[in-house]
Amino acid sequence: TFTVEEAVETIGFGRFHIMLFLIMGSTGVAEAMEIMLIAVVSPLIRCEWQLQDWQVALVTTMVFFGYMVFSIALGLLADRYGRWKILLLSFLWAAYFSLLTSFAPSYIWFVFLRAMVGGGVSGHAQGREDNRRIIAMCSYFNPFLSLGKVFWLAGSLLIIGLASVVNPTIGWRWLIRIASIPGILLILVFKFIPESARYNISTGNVAAAMATLRRIAKMNGAVVPEGVLREPTKERRGRFKDLIHPKYLRTTLQIWIIW
């Protein structure tokens, strides 16, 4: 028998992991553009709607409030229904509400819609973490994990550069529409991302997990280990109360404070 981790290590690092790194890294570009967008739009909506300082600040607060609330809900759903489905849903959600924001008729609508965008963006992490583990198991000292931060930086610089050109010419509403394009384009490449083998094996779907591992092995020019894939099925997944179980409570609180 062999486990998912053993299979991934046997298959080794290759074309699949490079493709996965580029696609999942690109989600950081889309995420950074949506989050940093407020910084370059706030001065314009302040003038357009005659906002006070606290009203401008509230926009950013609500984006991260949406991020906080929906990250909990989407995390639970990802544990129950799979990473791939939630990742796709989050991109559709964020792109949809981002486009709607560009048509916001008032300040109240703008705040609400940006909170919804923050909620959608929070789902990106649910798919990224499992894929980062796959890359980490194969890369060890590989610089790919550190390079992943470059995508967020690229997205931040891109939105600032676009704002310097778009805001003075065709306005902030068009900037929001343009900023939603990377997220829409990423939806088109989701078929290249398989469901997490770790998730499939945790639900007892051994056939699907094996299909994913064979797909990775084929792209890398390798073979899956001989034998039977076997890991214990997790009957209980996605329970919030696990976070506050005495066994994990200290770690949970420390992570919350750090973040």
Accessible surface in RSA format (square Angstrom, percent):
REM  Atomic radii and reference values for relative SASA: ProtOr
REM  Chains: A
REM  Algorithm: Lee & Richards
REM  Probe-radius: 1.40
REM  Slices: 20
REM RES _ NUM      All-atoms   Total-Side   Main-Chain    Non-polar    All polar
REM                ABS   REL    ABS   REL    ABS   REL    ABS   REL    ABS   REL
RES THR A   1   114.71  81.6  56.65  57.4  58.06 138.4  23.49  31.5  91.23 137.9
RES PHE A   2     9.68   4.8   7.74   4.8   1.94   5.0   9.68   5.9   0.00   0.0
RES THR A   3    44.00  31.3  44.00  44.6   0.00   0.0  40.87  54.9   3.14   4.7
RES VAL A   4     4.89   3.2   4.89   4.4   0.00   0.0   4.89   4.2   0.00   0.0
RES GLU A   5    56.93  32.7  56.87  43.0   0.06   0.1  35.75  69.2  21.17  17.3
RES GLU A   6    91.94  52.8  88.44  66.9   3.50   8.3  40.36  78.1  51.58  42.1
RES ALA A   7     0.00   0.0   0.00   0.0   0.00   0.0   0.00   0.0   0.00   0.0
RES VAL A   8     2.49   1.6   1.89   1.7   0.59   1.4   2.38   2.1   0.10   0.3
RES GLU A   9    92.12  52.9  71.24  53.9  20.87  49.7  14.97  29.0  77.15  63.0
RES THR A  10    80.42  57.2  52.30  53.0  28.11  67.0  41.71  56.0  38.70  58.5
RES ILE A  11     9.58   5.5   0.24   0.2   9.34  22.5   0.24   0.2   9.34  25.4
RES GLY A  12    21.09  26.0   0.00   N/A  21.09  26.0  21.09  57.9   0.00   0.0
RES PHE A  13    68.46  34.2  36.08  22.3  32.38  84.2  36.08  21.9  32.38  92.7
RES GLY A  14    15.57  19.2   0.00   N/A  15.57  19.2  15.57  42.7   0.00   0.0
RES ARG A  15   161.93  68.0 156.97  80.0   4.96  11.8  66.91  91.4  95.01  57.6
RES PHE A  16     0.48   0.2   0.48   0.3   0.00   0.0   0.48   0.3   0.00   0.0
RES HIS A  17     0.39   0.2   0.39   0.3   0.00   0.0   0.32   0.3   0.08   0.1
RES ILE A  18    75.37  42.9  75.37  56.2   0.00   0.0  75.37  54.3   0.00   0.0
RES MET A  19    39.37  20.4  35.32  23.4   4.05   9.6  28.98  24.6  10.39  13.8
RES LEU A  20     0.05   0.0   0.05   0.0   0.00   0.0   0.05   0.0   0.00   0.0
RES PHE A  21    21.77  10.9  20.98  13.0   0.79   2.1  21.77  13.2   0.00   0.0
RES LEU A  22    92.39  51.5  92.04  65.8   0.34   0.9  92.12  64.7   0.26   0.7
RES ILE A  23    19.29  11.0  17.37  12.9   1.92   4.6  19.29  13.9   0.00   0.0
RES MET A  24     8.24   4.3   8.01   5.3   0.23   0.6   8.20   7.0   0.04   0.1
RES GLY A  25    10.85  13.4   0.00   N/A  10.85  13.4   9.78  26.8   1.07   2.4
RES SER A  26    34.06  28.8  33.22  44.3   0.84   1.9  11.11  23.7  22.95  32.2
RES THR A  27     0.09   0.1   0.09   0.1   0.00   0.0   0.09   0.1   0.00   0.0
RES GLY A  28     8.87  10.9   0.00   N/A   8.87  10.9   8.87  24.4   0.00   0.0
RES VAL A  29    25.76  16.9  25.76  23.3   0.00   0.0  25.76  22.4   0.00   0.0
RES ALA A  30     3.53   3.2   3.37   5.2   0.16   0.4   3.52   5.0   0.01   0.0
RES GLU A  31     8.01   4.6   8.01   6.1   0.00   0.0   0.00   0.0   8.01   6.5
RES ALA A  32     0.00   0.0   0.00   0.0   0.00   0.0   0.00   0.0   0.00   0.0
RES MET A  33     0.37   0.2   0.37   0.2   0.00   0.0   0.37   0.3   0.00   0.0
RES GLU A  34    10.60   6.1  10.05   7.6   0.55   1.3   5.61  10.9   4.99   4.1
RES ILE A  35    19.06  10.8  10.83   8.1   8.23  19.8  10.83   7.8   8.23  22.3
RES MET A  36    61.25  31.7  59.61  39.5   1.63   3.9  38.96  33.1  22.28  29.5
RES LEU A  37     0.42   0.2   0.42   0.3   0.00   0.0   0.42   0.3   0.00   0.0
RES ILE A  38     5.84   3.3   5.84   4.3   0.00   0.0   5.84   4.2   0.00   0.0
RES ALA A  39    66.44  61.1  39.57  61.1  26.87  61.1  49.08  69.1  17.37  46.0
RES VAL A  40    28.77  18.9  20.41  18.5   8.37  20.2  24.85  21.6   3.93  10.6
RES VAL A  41     1.01   0.7   1.01   0.9   0.00   0.0   1.01   0.9   0.00   0.0
RES SER A  42    13.79  11.7  13.41  17.9   0.38   0.9  10.78  22.9   3.02   4.2
RES PRO A  43    75.28  54.9  70.28  64.1   5.00  18.2  73.07  60.3   2.21  13.7
RES LEU A  44    61.36  34.2  58.20  41.6   3.16   7.9  58.67  41.2   2.69   7.2
RES ILE A  45     0.48   0.3   0.48   0.4   0.00   0.0   0.48   0.3   0.00   0.0
RES ARG A  46    88.25  37.1  86.98  44.3   1.27   3.0  32.07  43.8  56.18  34.0
RES CYS A  47    87.62  66.3  76.54  85.4  11.09  26.1  30.68  77.7  56.95  61.4
RES GLU A  48    86.69  49.8  55.67  42.1  31.02  73.9  35.56  68.8  51.13  41.7
RES TRP A  49    53.16  21.3  33.03  16.0  20.13  47.3  28.46  15.2  24.70  40.1
RES GLN A  50   147.46  82.5 123.93  90.6  23.53  56.0  58.12 123.7  89.35  67.8
RES LEU A  51    16.80   9.4   4.58   3.3  12.22  30.7   4.70   3.3  12.09  32.5
RES GLN A  52   114.96  64.3 109.34  79.9   5.62  13.4  35.44  75.4  79.51  60.3
RES ASP A  53   102.56  71.8  95.08  94.6   7.48  17.7  36.98  87.0  65.58  65.4
RES TRP A  54   150.94  60.6 140.61  68.1  10.33  24.3 137.52  73.3  13.42  21.8
RES GLN A  55    35.96  20.1  35.96  26.3   0.00   0.0   0.00   0.0  35.96  27.3
RES VAL A  56    17.43  11.5  17.05  15.4   0.38   0.9  17.05  14.8   0.38   1.0
RES ALA A  57    58.08  53.4  48.49  74.8   9.60  21.8  56.50  79.6   1.58   4.2
RES LEU A  58    61.06  34.0  58.76  42.0   2.30   5.8  61.06  42.9   0.00   0.0
RES VAL A  59     0.13   0.1   0.00   0.0   0.13   0.3   0.01   0.0   0.13   0.3
RES THR A  60    57.35  40.8  57.35  58.1   0.00   0.0  44.28  59.5  13.07  19.8
RES THR A  61    79.76  56.7  72.05  73.0   7.71  18.4  54.71  73.5  25.05  37.9
RES MET A  62    52.24  27.1  52.24  34.6   0.00   0.0  35.26  30.0  16.98  22.5
RES VAL A  63     2.67   1.8   2.67   2.4   0.00   0.0   2.67   2.3   0.00   0.0
RES PHE A  64   102.09  51.1  97.07  60.1   5.01  13.0  97.82  59.3   4.27  12.2
RES PHE A  65   100.26  50.2  95.64  59.2   4.62  12.0  99.22  60.2   1.03   3.0
RES GLY A  66     2.98   3.7   0.00   N/A   2.98   3.7   2.98   8.2   0.00   0.0
RES TYR A  67    55.16  25.8  55.16  31.4   0.00   0.0  40.10  30.1  15.06  18.6
RES MET A  68   107.19  55.5 102.43  67.8   4.76  11.3  66.36  56.4  40.83  54.1
RES VAL A  69    64.75  42.6  61.87  56.0   2.88   6.9  62.81  54.6   1.94   5.3
RES PHE A  70    50.15  25.1  50.09  31.0   0.05   0.1  50.15  30.4   0.00   0.0
RES SER A  71    32.82  27.7  27.20  36.3   5.62  13.0  14.28  30.4  18.54  26.0
RES ILE A  72    82.02  46.7  73.71  54.9   8.31  20.0  80.73  58.1   1.29   3.5
RES ALA A  73    44.45  40.9  39.82  61.5   4.63  10.5  43.78  61.6   0.67   1.8
RES LEU A  74    13.37   7.4  13.37   9.6   0.00   0.0  13.37   9.4   0.00   0.0
RES GLY A  75    17.28  21.3   0.00   N/A  17.28  21.3  15.51  42.6   1.77   4.0
RES LEU A  76    54.62  30.4  53.90  38.6   0.72   1.8  53.90  37.9   0.72   1.9
RES LEU A  77    65.10  36.3  65.10  46.6   0.00   0.0  65.10  45.7   0.00   0.0
RES ALA A  78     2.21   2.0   2.21   3.4   0.00   0.0   2.21   3.1   0.00   0.0
RES ASP A  79    44.68  31.3  43.98  43.8   0.70   1.7   3.63   8.5  41.05  40.9
RES ARG A  80   120.20  50.5 109.92  56.0  10.28  24.5  19.48  26.6 100.72  61.0
RES TYR A  81   123.82  57.8 117.27  66.7   6.55  17.0  76.13  57.2  47.69  58.8
RES GLY A  82     0.00   0.0   0.00   N/A   0.00   0.0   0.00   0.0   0.00   0.0
RES ARG A  83    41.83  17.6  41.83  21.3   0.00   0.0   7.45  10.2  34.38  20.8
RES TRP A  84    74.20  29.8  71.20  34.5   3.00   7.1  72.30  38.6   1.90   3.1
RES LYS A  85   125.31  61.1 119.93  73.6   5.38  12.8  72.60  65.3  52.71  56.1
RES ILE A  86     8.23   4.7   8.23   6.1   0.00   0.0   8.23   5.9   0.00   0.0
RES LEU A  87     1.71   1.0   1.71   1.2   0.00   0.0   1.71   1.2   0.00   0.0
RES LEU A  88    40.70  22.7  40.70  29.1   0.00   0.0  40.70  28.6   0.00   0.0
RES LEU A  89    78.88  43.9  77.15  55.2   1.74   4.4  78.59  55.2   0.29   0.8
RES SER A  90     1.06   0.9   0.00   0.0   1.06   2.4   1.06   2.3   0.00   0.0
RES PHE A  91     2.19   1.1   1.75   1.1   0.44   1.1   1.75   1.1   0.44   1.2
RES LEU A  92    86.93  48.4  83.05  59.4   3.88   9.8  84.11  59.1   2.82   7.6
RES TRP A  93    79.53  31.9  73.40  35.5   6.13  14.4  79.26  42.3   0.27   0.4
RES ALA A  94     5.71   5.2   5.70   8.8   0.01   0.0   5.71   8.0   0.00   0.0
RES ALA A  95     9.07   8.3   5.76   8.9   3.31   7.5   8.39  11.8   0.68   1.8
RES TYR A  96   128.48  60.0 123.61  70.3   4.87  12.7  89.03  66.9  39.44  48.6
RES PHE A  97    29.82  14.9  29.82  18.5   0.00   0.0  29.82  18.1   0.00   0.0
RES SER A  98     0.00   0.0   0.00   0.0   0.00   0.0   0.00   0.0   0.00   0.0
RES LEU A  99    63.98  35.6  63.98  45.8   0.01   0.0  63.98  44.9   0.00   0.0
RES LEU A 100    65.22  36.3  63.21  45.2   2.01   5.0  63.34  44.5   1.88   5.1
RES THR A 101     0.00   0.0   0.00   0.0   0.00   0.0   0.00   0.0   0.00   0.0
RES SER A 102     0.01   0.0   0.00   0.0   0.01   0.0   0.00   0.0   0.01   0.0
RES PHE A 103   128.44  64.3 110.35  68.3  18.09  47.1 113.70  68.9  14.74  42.2
RES ALA A 104     0.56   0.5   0.00   0.0   0.56   1.3   0.56   0.8   0.00   0.0
RES PRO A 105    99.26  72.3  68.50  62.4  30.77 111.8  76.34  63.0  22.93 142.5
RES SER A 106    41.36  34.9  40.40  53.9   0.96   2.2  36.42  77.6   4.93   6.9
RES TYR A 107    22.58  10.5  20.49  11.7   2.10   5.5  20.49  15.4   2.10   2.6
RES ILE A 108   126.23  71.8 125.52  93.5   0.71   1.7 125.53  90.4   0.70   1.9
RES TRP A 109   124.46  49.9 123.96  60.0   0.49   1.2  97.94  52.2  26.51  43.0
RES PHE A 110     0.42   0.2   0.42   0.3   0.00   0.0   0.42   0.3   0.00   0.0
RES VAL A 111    13.94   9.2  13.87  12.6   0.07   0.2  13.94  12.1   0.00   0.0
RES PHE A 112    96.00  48.0  92.06  57.0   3.94  10.3  95.81  58.1   0.19   0.5
RES LEU A 113     8.69   4.8   8.69   6.2   0.00   0.0   8.69   6.1   0.00   0.0
RES ARG A 114     0.32   0.1   0.29   0.1   0.03   0.1   0.00   0.0   0.31   0.2
RES ALA A 115     5.52   5.1   5.52   8.5   0.00   0.0   5.52   7.8   0.00   0.0
RES MET A 116    31.30  16.2  31.30  20.7   0.00   0.0  22.29  19.0   9.01  11.9
RES VAL A 117     1.72   1.1   1.72   1.6   0.00   0.0   1.72   1.5   0.00   0.0
RES GLY A 118     0.03   0.0   0.00   N/A   0.03   0.0   0.03   0.1   0.00   0.0
RES GLY A 119     0.09   0.1   0.00   N/A   0.09   0.1   0.07   0.2   0.02   0.1
RES GLY A 120     1.26   1.6   0.00   N/A   1.26   1.6   1.26   3.5   0.00   0.0
RES VAL A 121     0.05   0.0   0.01   0.0   0.04   0.1   0.01   0.0   0.04   0.1
RES SER A 122     0.73   0.6   0.00   0.0   0.73   1.7   0.00   0.0   0.73   1.0
RES GLY A 123     0.00   0.0   0.00   N/A   0.00   0.0   0.00   0.0   0.00   0.0
RES HIS A 124     2.76   1.5   2.76   1.9   0.00   0.0   2.76   2.8   0.00   0.0
RES ALA A 125    26.44  24.3  25.96  40.1   0.48   1.1  25.96  36.6   0.48   1.3
RES GLN A 126    34.52  19.3  27.28  19.9   7.23  17.2   4.43   9.4  30.09  22.8
RES GLY A 127     1.03   1.3   0.00   N/A   1.03   1.3   0.87   2.4   0.16   0.3
RES ARG A 128    23.44   9.8  23.40  11.9   0.04   0.1   5.80   7.9  17.63  10.7
RES GLU A 129    71.01  40.8  70.70  53.5   0.31   0.7  33.56  64.9  37.45  30.6
RES ASP A 130     4.90   3.4   3.59   3.6   1.31   3.1   2.12   5.0   2.78   2.8
RES ASN A 131    11.69   8.1  11.69  11.3   0.00   0.0   0.70   1.7  10.99  10.6
RES ARG A 132    91.91  38.6  91.40  46.6   0.52   1.2  35.35  48.3  56.56  34.3
RES ARG A 133   109.34  45.9 106.26  54.2   3.08   7.3  37.04  50.6  72.30  43.8
RES ILE A 134    18.69  10.6  18.69  13.9   0.00   0.0  18.69  13.5   0.00   0.0
RES ILE A 135     5.54   3.2   5.54   4.1   0.00   0.0   5.54   4.0   0.00   0.0
RES ALA A 136    36.58  33.6  29.74  45.9   6.84  15.6  30.03  42.3   6.55  17.3
RES MET A 137    31.16  16.1  25.65  17.0   5.51  13.1  28.92  24.6   2.24   3.0
RES CYS A 138    16.16  12.2   0.00   0.0  16.16  38.0   3.02   7.6  13.14  14.2
RES SER A 139    11.13   9.4   0.00   0.0  11.13  25.6   1.70   3.6   9.44  13.2
RES TYR A 140   145.55  68.0 115.66  65.8  29.89  77.8 110.47  83.0  35.08  43.2
RES PHE A 141   203.64 101.9 175.16 108.5  28.48  74.1 181.65 110.1  22.00  63.0
RES ASN A 142    41.94  28.9  27.72  26.8  14.21  34.2   6.74  16.2  35.20  34.0
RES PRO A 143    81.20  59.2  75.59  68.9   5.61  20.4  81.20  67.0   0.00   0.0
RES PHE A 144    37.25  18.6  37.16  23.0   0.09   0.2  37.16  22.5   0.09   0.3
RES LEU A 145    75.17  41.9  60.82  43.5  14.36  36.1  63.69  44.7  11.48  30.9
RES SER A 146    85.60  72.3  70.88  94.6  14.71  33.9  39.21  83.5  46.39  65.0
RES LEU A 147    84.64  47.1  83.71  59.9   0.94   2.4  84.45  59.3   0.19   0.5
RES GLY A 148    24.56  30.3   0.00   N/A  24.56  30.3  15.12  41.5   9.44  21.1
RES LYS A 149   146.13  71.3 141.16  86.6   4.97  11.8  97.35  87.6  48.79  52.0
RES VAL A 150    79.43  52.3  78.32  70.9   1.10   2.7  79.32  68.9   0.11   0.3
RES PHE A 151    37.27  18.6  36.99  22.9   0.27   0.7  37.27  22.6   0.00   0.0
RES TRP A 152    98.57  39.6  98.30  47.6   0.27   0.6  80.99  43.2  17.58  28.5
RES LEU A 153    99.50  55.4  98.50  70.5   1.00   2.5  99.24  69.7   0.26   0.7
RES ALA A 154    44.16  40.6  35.92  55.4   8.24  18.7  40.80  57.5   3.36   8.9
RES GLY A 155     0.00   0.0   0.00   N/A   0.00   0.0   0.00   0.0   0.00   0.0
RES SER A 156    13.16  11.1  13.16  17.6   0.00   0.0  11.08  23.6   2.08   2.9
RES LEU A 157   108.43  60.4 100.99  72.3   7.44  18.7 101.27  71.1   7.16  19.3
RES LEU A 158    81.38  45.3  75.77  54.2   5.62  14.1  81.14  57.0   0.24   0.6
RES ILE A 159     0.06   0.0   0.06   0.0   0.00   0.0   0.06   0.0   0.00   0.0
RES ILE A 160    86.09  49.0  84.88  63.2   1.22   2.9  84.88  61.1   1.22   3.3
RES GLY A 161    36.24  44.7   0.00   N/A  36.24  44.7  33.62  92.3   2.62   5.9
RES LEU A 162    43.76  24.4  41.44  29.6   2.33   5.9  42.46  29.8   1.30   3.5
RES ALA A 163     7.26   6.7   5.58   8.6   1.68   3.8   5.77   8.1   1.49   4.0
RES SER A 164    77.78  65.7  50.75  67.7  27.04  62.3  49.66 105.7  28.12  39.4
RES VAL A 165    99.10  65.2  94.53  85.6   4.57  11.0  98.76  85.8   0.34   0.9
RES VAL A 166     9.62   6.3   9.62   8.7   0.00   0.0   9.62   8.4   0.00   0.0
RES ASN A 167    27.94  19.3  15.37  14.9  12.56  30.2   8.62  20.7  19.31  18.7
RES PRO A 168   101.83  74.2  58.47  53.3  43.37 157.6  71.12  58.7  30.71 190.9
RES THR A 169   101.68  72.3  64.65  65.5  37.03  88.2  65.44  87.9  36.24  54.8
RES ILE A 170    98.52  56.1  76.21  56.8  22.31  53.8  83.37  60.0  15.15  41.1
RES GLY A 171    22.53  27.8   0.00   N/A  22.53  27.8  21.90  60.1   0.63   1.4
RES TRP A 172    14.16   5.7  13.74   6.6   0.43   1.0  11.20   6.0   2.96   4.8
RES ARG A 173    62.38  26.2  62.13  31.7   0.25   0.6  32.72  44.7  29.66  18.0
RES TRP A 174   125.49  50.4 125.49  60.7   0.00   0.0 101.92  54.3  23.58  38.3
RES LEU A 175     0.00   0.0   0.00   0.0   0.00   0.0   0.00   0.0   0.00   0.0
RES ILE A 176     0.13   0.1   0.13   0.1   0.00   0.0   0.13   0.1   0.00   0.0
RES ARG A 177    43.70  18.3  40.96  20.9   2.74   6.5  18.47  25.2  25.22  15.3
RES ILE A 178    47.78  27.2  46.58  34.7   1.19   2.9  46.80  33.7   0.97   2.6
RES ALA A 179     1.04   1.0   0.00   0.0   1.04   2.4   0.00   0.0   1.04   2.8
RES SER A 180     1.86   1.6   0.00   0.0   1.86   4.3   1.50   3.2   0.36   0.5
RES ILE A 181    81.64  46.5  81.59  60.8   0.06   0.1  81.64  58.8   0.00   0.0
RES PRO A 182    28.44  20.7  24.80  22.6   3.64  13.2  28.01  23.1   0.43   2.6
RES GLY A 183     9.32  11.5   0.00   N/A   9.32  11.5   8.85  24.3   0.48   1.1
RES ILE A 184    63.22  36.0  63.07  47.0   0.15   0.4  63.07  45.4   0.15   0.4
RES LEU A 185   100.32  55.9  97.69  69.9   2.63   6.6  97.89  68.7   2.43   6.5
RES LEU A 186    16.70   9.3  16.13  11.5   0.57   1.4  16.70  11.7   0.00   0.0
RES ILE A 187    35.54  20.2  28.04  20.9   7.50  18.1  28.04  20.2   7.50  20.3
RES LEU A 188   122.14  68.0 105.11  75.2  17.03  42.8 109.57  77.0  12.56  33.8
RES VAL A 189    45.90  30.2  45.90  41.6   0.00   0.0  45.90  39.9   0.00   0.0
RES PHE A 190     3.32   1.7   3.32   2.1   0.00   0.0   3.32   2.0   0.00   0.0
RES LYS A 191   149.78  73.1 127.74  78.4  22.05  52.5  75.98  68.4  73.80  78.6
RES PHE A 192    87.80  43.9  87.80  54.4   0.00   0.0  87.80  53.2   0.00   0.0
RES ILE A 193     6.87   3.9   3.45   2.6   3.42   8.2   3.45   2.5   3.42   9.3
RES PRO A 194    18.28  13.3   8.03   7.3  10.24  37.2  13.36  11.0   4.92  30.6
RES GLU A 195    37.04  21.3  30.36  23.0   6.68  15.9  26.12  50.5  10.92   8.9
RES SER A 196     7.68   6.5   3.33   4.4   4.34  10.0   5.02  10.7   2.66   3.7
RES ALA A 197     3.08   2.8   2.85   4.4   0.23   0.5   2.85   4.0   0.23   0.6
RES ARG A 198    71.12  29.9  69.79  35.6   1.33   3.2  28.95  39.6  42.17  25.6
RES TYR A 199    23.21  10.8  20.20  11.5   3.01   7.8  15.65  11.8   7.56   9.3
RES ASN A 200    10.63   7.3  10.63  10.3   0.00   0.0   0.00   0.0  10.63  10.3
RES ILE A 201     3.33   1.9   2.86   2.1   0.46   1.1   2.86   2.1   0.46   1.3
RES SER A 202    10.11   8.5   8.87  11.8   1.24   2.9   8.28  17.6   1.83   2.6
RES THR A 203    45.48  32.3  19.71  20.0  25.78  61.4  16.87  22.7  28.61  43.3
RES GLY A 204    37.28  46.0   0.00   N/A  37.28  46.0  14.10  38.7  23.18  51.9
RES ASN A 205    70.55  48.7  63.65  61.5   6.90  16.6  16.52  39.8  54.03  52.2
RES VAL A 206    59.06  38.9  56.91  51.5   2.14   5.2  56.91  49.5   2.14   5.8
RES ALA A 207    78.81  72.5  63.55  98.1  15.27  34.7  71.72 101.0   7.09  18.8
RES ALA A 208    31.40  28.9  22.72  35.1   8.68  19.7  29.41  41.4   1.98   5.2
RES ALA A 209     0.00   0.0   0.00   0.0   0.00   0.0   0.00   0.0   0.00   0.0
RES MET A 210    24.96  12.9  24.96  16.5   0.00   0.0  24.46  20.8   0.50   0.7
RES ALA A 211    57.12  52.5  48.04  74.1   9.07  20.6  51.55  72.6   5.57  14.8
RES THR A 212    11.33   8.1   8.91   9.0   2.42   5.8   3.56   4.8   7.77  11.7
RES LEU A 213     0.17   0.1   0.17   0.1   0.00   0.0   0.17   0.1   0.00   0.0
RES ARG A 214   136.42  57.3 131.76  67.2   4.66  11.1  51.90  70.9  84.52  51.2
RES ARG A 215    83.34  35.0  77.03  39.3   6.31  15.0  41.50  56.7  41.84  25.4
RES ILE A 216     2.17   1.2   2.17   1.6   0.00   0.0   2.17   1.6   0.00   0.0
RES ALA A 217     3.63   3.3   3.63   5.6   0.00   0.0   3.63   5.1   0.00   0.0
RES LYS A 218   168.84  82.4 151.83  93.2  17.01  40.5 101.77  91.6  67.07  71.4
RES MET A 219    54.35  28.1  51.29  33.9   3.06   7.3  45.26  38.5   9.09  12.0
RES ASN A 220    29.27  20.2   1.36   1.3  27.91  67.2   4.63  11.1  24.64  23.8
RES GLY A 221    73.73  90.9   0.00   N/A  73.73  90.9  38.04 104.4  35.70  79.9
RES ALA A 222    33.71  31.0  14.61  22.5  19.10  43.5  22.29  31.4  11.43  30.3
RES VAL A 223   115.66  76.1 111.90 101.3   3.76   9.1 114.76  99.7   0.90   2.4
RES VAL A 224    26.12  17.2  12.04  10.9  14.08  33.9  12.04  10.5  14.08  38.2
RES PRO A 225    27.34  19.9  14.60  13.3  12.74  46.3  21.68  17.9   5.66  35.2
RES GLU A 226   170.97  98.2 143.97 108.9  27.00  64.3  63.69 123.2 107.28  87.6
RES GLY A 227    56.57  69.8   0.00   N/A  56.57  69.8  25.71  70.6  30.86  69.1
RES VAL A 228    82.49  54.3  79.17  71.7   3.32   8.0  82.07  71.3   0.42   1.1
RES LEU A 229     5.42   3.0   0.00   0.0   5.42  13.6   0.00   0.0   5.42  14.6
RES ARG A 230   152.50  64.0 141.62  72.2  10.89  25.9  55.09  75.3  97.41  59.0
RES GLU A 231    44.66  25.6  29.86  22.6  14.80  35.2   7.98  15.4  36.68  29.9
RES PRO A 232   117.71  85.8 101.26  92.3  16.45  59.8 112.95  93.3   4.76  29.6
RES THR A 233    72.04  51.2  49.08  49.8  22.96  54.7  30.47  40.9  41.56  62.8
RES LYS A 234   124.46  60.7 118.94  73.0   5.52  13.1  73.46  66.1  51.00  54.3
RES GLU A 235   162.68  93.4 127.40  96.4  35.28  84.0  46.24  89.4 116.44  95.1
RES ARG A 236   170.96  71.8 148.14  75.5  22.82  54.3  47.09  64.4 123.87  75.1
RES ARG A 237    58.64  24.6  47.35  24.1  11.29  26.9  17.52  23.9  41.12  24.9
RES GLY A 238    11.74  14.5   0.00   N/A  11.74  14.5   2.44   6.7   9.30  20.8
RES ARG A 239    67.14  28.2  55.12  28.1  12.03  28.6  26.34  36.0  40.81  24.7
RES PHE A 240    79.68  39.9  74.21  46.0   5.47  14.2  74.76  45.3   4.92  14.1
RES LYS A 241   127.99  62.4 121.73  74.7   6.26  14.9  68.27  61.4  59.72  63.6
RES ASP A 242    47.71  33.4  46.64  46.4   1.06   2.5  20.70  48.7  27.01  26.9
RES LEU A 243    76.65  42.7  76.14  54.5   0.51   1.3  76.65  53.8   0.00   0.0
RES ILE A 244    85.36  48.6  73.99  55.1  11.37  27.4  73.99  53.3  11.37  30.9
RES HIS A 245    91.91  50.2  87.95  61.1   3.96  10.1  62.31  64.2  29.60  34.4
RES PRO A 246   115.86  84.4  91.19  83.1  24.66  89.7  94.88  78.3  20.97 130.4
RES LYS A 247   155.26  75.7 119.92  73.6  35.34  84.1  82.10  73.9  73.16  77.9
RES TYR A 248   105.96  49.5 105.78  60.2   0.17   0.5  75.10  56.4  30.86  38.0
RES LEU A 249    66.67  37.1  66.67  47.7   0.00   0.0  66.67  46.8   0.00   0.0
RES ARG A 250   185.23  77.8 179.63  91.6   5.61  13.3  71.31  97.5 113.92  69.0
RES THR A 251    73.34  52.2  73.18  74.2   0.17   0.4  42.17  56.6  31.17  47.1
RES THR A 252     8.15   5.8   5.01   5.1   3.14   7.5   4.75   6.4   3.39   5.1
RES LEU A 253    80.23  44.7  80.15  57.3   0.08   0.2  80.22  56.3   0.02   0.0
RES GLN A 254    85.01  47.5  82.67  60.4   2.34   5.6  30.99  66.0  54.02  41.0
RES ILE A 255    82.81  47.1  82.57  61.5   0.24   0.6  82.81  59.6   0.00   0.0
RES TRP A 256   125.71  50.4 109.05  52.8  16.66  39.1  89.10  47.5  36.62  59.4
RES ILE A 257   147.64  84.0 120.86  90.0  26.78  64.5 128.14  92.3  19.51  52.9
RES ILE A 258   143.23  81.5 112.43  83.8  30.80  74.2 119.11  85.8  24.12  65.5
RES TRP A 259   240.37  96.5 185.81  89.9  54.56 128.1 177.62  94.7  62.75 101.8
END  Absolute sums over single chains surface
CHAIN  1 A    13830.9      11940.3       1890.5       9630.7       4200.2
END  Absolute sums over all chains
TOTAL         13830.9      11940.3       1890.5       9630.7       4200.2
